[in-house]
Amino acid sequence: MEKILTQEETHIRPLHLPQDILAVADLIEICFASTMDQDGWEYLRRMRTWGIQLHSGFSSTLATPPPMSGFVWEENGRIVGNLGIILPRAGSRRPLIVNVAVHPDYRRRGIAKRLTEKALHFLKSWNYPSVWLQVREDNPAALHLYEGLGFQERARRTTWIAEPSQKIHPDHFGAYVRSRRPNEWALQIAWLKRTYPEQVAWNLPLDFRRFRPGLLNQLRNLLSETPLIHFTALEHEEPLGFCTWEATSYYSDWLWIAPCPDRAARALQALLPIMRQKFGRRRPLSINYPAGEDDETFLACGFSPQQTLIWMEMPL
């Protein structure tokens, strides 16, 4: 007897790179153009560059392929739904679902839900303990979908960005900022782990090992295309907080903030204007920070909220 295929079996198939990458990039742009930040547009550009190069038979280390697998929903030879999966790096057990996108003409048919269920079944078969995803705070429909499937909120994070400006006049208000000293590393890492706890640090471009003082890291820093420079804010000779500037090849450079837990606003008031004066005159600066904390201070220091993401996890 001939097997009757379900709708899911008819339309869902694994994502095939590089054949699908250009169609998926187009779908992501259609679905998210109004909400993508500059780094999102840069990621999309790199996807297309890699796809074009591979289709033409030319590959370059300047356009490395995105580290993902996933599933697509296809109708009449056209990809109208996508779900990407970023598999864990070595030493991690946290897969991440990304870029769940359904073409506007095909929404309200349960495609996103079926793609997500397919991904959950796939990841469970690989014995991962849980799966993560991120959803914009201003996307209640997606949040409702994921909560209905069993995802639970673990954190809310806001990305703040300061555009380049030549008109920056720091006022220390009695505090001052200098280079971080080696003997301050233990305090910095303790405060860093409060701002970037393990449940979110794993999926940020953040490697605490690079922050350590020492000759080896100094040499690596000199040779790196993404150098780090560390600073300490002090008041009455007591540390208020730490900030690390990291150059990137993306739209903005990153600041990694580690304020004193009970004096966070004071630390930000001292650090952020100095960081903008030193590094923010020609390049944008961005910060990932717990949502809802010290918002007024960020605004007063010339930063604007880019987006707030809800980090969700589902046990498998």
C-alpha positions in Angstrom: 0.0 0.0 0.0 1.3 3.4 -0.9 2.1 5.6 2.1 0.0 8.7 2.4 2.3 11.6 3.2 1.2 14.1 5.9 1.3 17.8 5.1 4.4 18.1 7.3 6.2 15.3 5.4 5.2 16.9 2.1 6.5 20.4 2.9 9.2 20.2 5.6 12.7 19.1 4.6 16.2 19.7 6.0 18.0 23.0 5.2 20.5 22.3 2.5 23.6 24.6 2.4 24.6 26.1 0.0 21.6 25.5 -2.2 19.1 27.2 0.1 21.1 30.0 1.6 20.2 32.7 -0.9 16.5 31.9 -0.7 16.6 31.8 3.1 18.5 35.1 3.2 15.7 36.7 1.0 13.0 35.2 3.3 14.7 36.6 6.4 14.9 40.0 4.9 11.2 40.0 3.9 10.2 38.9 7.4 12.6 41.0 9.6 13.7 44.0 7.6 11.7 46.4 9.8 13.3 45.1 13.0 16.9 44.2 12.0 19.7 46.1 13.5 22.9 47.0 11.6 24.6 43.8 12.7 21.6 41.8 11.5 22.0 43.4 8.0 25.8 42.6 8.1 25.0 39.0 8.9 22.6 38.8 6.0 25.2 40.3 3.7 27.7 37.7 4.7 25.2 34.9 4.2 24.6 36.2 0.6 28.3 36.7 -0.1 29.1 33.1 1.0 26.2 31.7 -1.0 27.2 33.6 -4.2 30.8 32.6 -3.9 30.0 29.0 -3.4 27.6 28.9 -6.3 30.2 30.5 -8.5 32.8 27.9 -7.4 34.9 30.4 -5.6 35.4 30.3 -1.8 37.2 32.8 0.4 38.2 32.9 4.0 36.6 36.4 4.0 33.2 34.9 3.8 33.0 31.8 6.0 29.7 29.8 6.0 27.3 30.3 8.8 27.5 27.4 11.4 23.9 26.2 11.2 21.5 23.5 10.1 17.8 23.5 10.2 14.6 23.0 8.3 12.6 24.8 5.6 9.0 24.7 4.6 8.7 24.5 0.8 5.6 24.8 -1.4 5.7 24.5 -5.2 9.5 24.7 -5.2 9.5 27.9 -3.2 10.9 28.2 0.4 8.3 30.1 2.4 9.3 29.1 5.9 12.6 28.7 7.6 14.1 27.6 11.0 17.8 27.6 11.6 19.6 25.6 14.3 23.0 26.7 15.5 24.5 23.5 17.0 26.7 23.7 20.1 30.3 24.6 20.0 32.8 22.3 21.6 32.3 22.1 25.4 28.7 23.3 25.2 25.4 21.4 25.2 23.1 24.3 24.2 21.7 24.3 20.6 20.0 27.5 19.6 17.0 28.0 17.3 17.3 31.1 15.1 15.6 32.9 12.2 12.2 31.3 12.5 10.6 33.0 9.5 7.4 32.5 7.5 6.5 34.5 4.4 3.6 37.0 5.1 1.4 35.3 2.4 1.7 31.9 4.2 1.2 33.0 7.9 -1.6 31.8 10.2 -1.3 28.2 8.9 0.8 26.8 11.8 4.0 26.7 9.7 6.2 28.2 12.4 4.8 25.8 15.0 5.4 22.8 12.8 8.9 23.9 12.0 9.7 24.4 15.7 8.2 21.0 16.6 10.3 19.4 13.9 13.4 21.0 15.3 12.6 19.9 18.9 12.1 16.3 17.7 15.4 16.4 15.9 17.3 17.9 18.8 15.8 15.5 21.3 17.0 12.6 19.1 20.5 13.9 19.7 20.0 13.8 23.4 20.5 17.4 24.1 19.3 18.3 27.5 17.5 21.5 26.4 17.2 24.0 23.5 17.3 27.8 23.5 15.9 30.6 21.4 15.5 34.4 21.6 12.4 36.3 20.8 11.9 40.1 20.6 10.0 41.5 23.5 7.7 43.3 21.1 6.6 40.1 19.3 3.8 38.8 21.5 2.6 36.3 18.8 5.9 34.5 18.7 6.2 34.6 22.5 2.8 33.0 22.9 3.8 30.3 20.4 7.0 29.4 22.2 5.3 29.5 25.7 2.6 27.1 24.3 5.3 24.7 23.2 6.9 24.7 26.7 9.7 27.3 26.5 10.4 29.2 29.7 11.9 32.7 30.0 15.4 32.7 31.4 16.5 36.3 30.9 15.7 39.6 29.2 18.6 41.5 27.6 18.6 44.9 26.0 21.2 46.0 23.4 22.1 49.7 23.8 23.9 51.6 21.1 25.6 55.0 21.0 26.2 56.4 17.5 29.4 58.3 16.7 29.6 61.8 18.1 32.2 64.5 18.3 30.4 66.4 21.1 31.2 64.4 24.1 32.2 66.1 27.4 32.7 63.6 30.2 31.9 64.8 33.7 33.4 62.5 36.3 31.4 63.8 39.2 34.3 63.0 41.5 35.1 59.6 40.0 38.0 58.9 37.6 38.9 56.2 35.0 42.3 54.6 34.4 43.6 51.4 32.9 42.7 48.2 34.7 45.5 46.8 36.9 46.4 43.1 37.0 45.5 42.8 40.7 41.9 44.0 39.9 41.2 41.0 37.7 39.5 38.9 40.4 37.1 41.6 41.2 36.4 42.3 37.5 35.6 38.7 36.7 33.3 38.5 39.7 31.3 41.5 38.6 31.4 40.5 34.9 29.7 37.2 35.9 26.9 39.2 37.5 26.3 41.3 34.4 26.8 38.3 32.0 25.7 35.2 33.9 26.5 31.8 32.5 22.9 31.4 31.2 23.5 34.2 28.7 27.3 34.5 28.4 27.5 31.2 26.4 25.8 32.8 23.4 27.5 36.2 23.5 30.7 36.9 21.6 32.3 37.0 25.1 35.4 35.0 26.1 36.4 35.7 29.7 39.7 34.0 29.2 40.8 36.8 26.9 40.2 39.3 29.8 42.9 37.8 32.0 46.0 39.9 32.6 49.3 38.3 31.7 52.0 38.3 29.0 50.3 35.7 26.8 47.1 37.6 26.5 49.0 40.8 25.9 50.8 39.2 22.9 47.5 37.8 21.6 45.9 41.2 22.0 48.7 42.8 19.9 48.2 40.3 17.1 44.4 40.2 17.2 42.0 41.9 14.8 39.6 42.4 17.7 41.8 43.8 20.5 40.6 44.4 24.1 41.4 47.4 26.3 40.4 47.3 30.0 39.5 50.2 32.2 38.6 50.8 35.9 36.4 53.5 37.4 37.3 54.6 40.9 35.8 56.8 43.5 37.8 57.6 46.7 40.3 55.0 45.4 37.7 52.3 45.6 36.7 50.5 42.3 33.2 51.5 41.0 33.3 49.2 38.0 35.2 48.0 35.0 34.7 48.3 31.2 36.4 46.5 28.4 36.3 47.9 24.9 36.5 45.3 22.1 37.0 46.2 18.4 34.9 44.2 15.9 34.4 43.8 12.2 30.7 44.5 12.6 28.7 47.7 12.6 29.6 48.6 16.2 32.4 47.9 18.7 31.4 46.3 21.9 31.7 47.4 25.5 31.6 44.8 28.3 30.4 46.4 31.5 31.1 45.1 35.0 29.7 47.6 37.6 29.8 47.3 41.3 26.4 45.5 42.1 25.1 48.1 44.5 26.5 51.2 42.6 25.8 50.3 39.0 24.4 53.6 38.0 27.3 55.5 39.5 29.8 53.2 37.7 28.0 53.7 34.3 28.0 57.5 34.8 31.7 57.4 35.2 32.6 54.8 32.5 30.2 55.4 29.6 31.1 59.0 28.7 34.8 58.2 28.8 34.3 55.2 26.5 32.4 57.4 24.1 35.1 60.0 24.2 37.9 57.5 23.6 36.3 55.1 21.1 32.9 56.5 20.1 33.8 59.5 18.0 34.1 57.4 14.7 32.6 54.1 15.5 29.2 53.1 17.2 29.5 51.4 20.6 27.0 48.7 21.8 26.4 47.1 25.1 24.4 44.0 26.0 22.8 44.6 29.5 20.0 43.2 31.7 16.7 44.6 30.5 15.1 47.3 32.7 18.2 48.0 34.7 19.8 51.5 34.7 17.8 52.6 31.7 17.8 56.3 32.6 21.6 56.2 33.0 22.1 54.8 29.6 19.8 57.4 28.0 21.6 60.2 29.9 25.0 59.0 28.6 23.8 59.1 25.0 22.8 55.4 24.4 19.6 54.3 22.8 17.9 51.0 23.2 18.3 48.9 20.0 16.2 45.9 20.9 15.2 43.8 23.9 15.3 40.0 23.5 13.7 37.4 25.8 16.0 34.4 26.2 14.0 31.2 26.5 14.8 27.6 27.2 12.9 24.3 26.8 14.0 21.1 28.5 14.0 18.1 26.1 
